[in-house]
Amino acid sequence: MKVIILGVGLIGGPMAIDLAKDSNFDVTAVDVNSQTMEKLKKHSIKTIKSDLSNPENVTHLIADHDMVVNAVPGFMGFSTLKAIIEAKKNVVDIAFYGEDPFELDELAKNKGVTVIVDCGVCPGMSNLIIGHLDQSIELDSVLCYVGGLPEERRLPFEYKAGFSPLDVIEEYVRPARMIENFQMVSKPALSEPELINFPQIGTLEAFNSDGIRSLIRTIKARNIQEKTLRYPGHIQKIALLKDIGLFDLQDIDVQGQKIRPRDLTARLLFPMWEMKKDDHDLTILKLIVVGKKEGKTLEYTYDLLDRYDLETKTSSMARTTGYTATAAVRLLEQKLFNQKGICPPESIGKPKNCVDFIFEKLRERNIFYHESVKELAPEILLQH
């Protein structure tokens, strides 16, 4: 199968390498930055330098391929996805864009293609697990904590970007949607901070972010919420930058020059947030799902703690996000999932054989989601 990966940065590159190890795939990687692709050539990966912000380029590049992986930065993810669908190609998508992918559902069905969107950790595996539980229990509440963090804490931000830094800034400014008492509400990003202790990591702070995405449409539960994790103190620093307008998109005049504050901020922050050669990261997730089954109130908890792979020199964020997406590529290649239209990961969570397949591929790469279940007193539902 000929697979083309659009965007081979921090996540796309490791995905290309993972698929190239499989004799079932002939892999081509495309990016505007030739330097990011240089290291892929030794893995028998074809590389093409091209500007993917132009949909016409996308259409031309993917014409001779069987499947596409969309790993471009979020600001051009939606337009890229639309071009892929119009070209009648099945696609696995990890781009974090603000547009609603279901706007392309009718187009995808008319073109007869399968479009697996938001195929990462959260959104991604968290959705798949929720979709799986939704088949066997009456869901009441869903709460997901997730974060990618550097192993070594360095001031001032104690943070490194495991994916596109532009998408990180988007997490800090995009309003956080959630479900409260069966109603969709929106709250500011960074709001409702709380401190949580994780035994192997220590205390982290959590804040609202816009991570539940398709669950708003596909899952019926009383409460659904997602929060991002950082080291304590991070929220205050980011909130200050946000409050003084450094994430704004409207041009301002600086000595006769028009400048977007966010562009200037990004230029200053990215060198501090960039994952350097010797930087190691970790990914942590805690998904808590409460529901009723056979008259019992049950709490399902899924925990993930993944670290940088020293042997392959692959970041944890690339592993946990990228290998979820490559598992989905293999799922389609083996024709285990063929639903047409826009398919969020909770769609994959419905057939048990698909769930088992994805978890197996992750375990083969030493990525483990640990499940625990306990019974709660019925009145606990009133407190969630």
Buried (B, 14 or more C-beta within 10 A) or exposed (E): BEBBBBBBBBBBBBBBBBBBEBEEBBBBBBBBEEEBBEEBEEBEBBBBEBEBBBBEBBBEBBEEBBBBBBBBBBBBBBBBBBBBBBBEBBBBBBBBBEBBBBEBBEBBBEBEBBBBBBBBBBBBBBBBBBBBBBEEBEBBBBBBBBBBBBEEEEEEBBBBBBBBBBBBBBBBBBBBBBBEEEEEEEBBBBBEBEEEEBEEBEEBBBBBBBBBBBBEEBBEBBBBBBBBBBBEBBBEBBBEBBEEEBBBEEEEEEEEEEEBBBEEBBEEBBEBBEBEEEBBBBBBBBBBBBBBBEEEBBBBBBBBBBBBBEEEEBBBBBBBBBBBBBBBBBBBBEEBBEBBBBBBBBBBBBBEEBBEBBBEBBEEBEBEBEEEEEEBEEEBBEEB
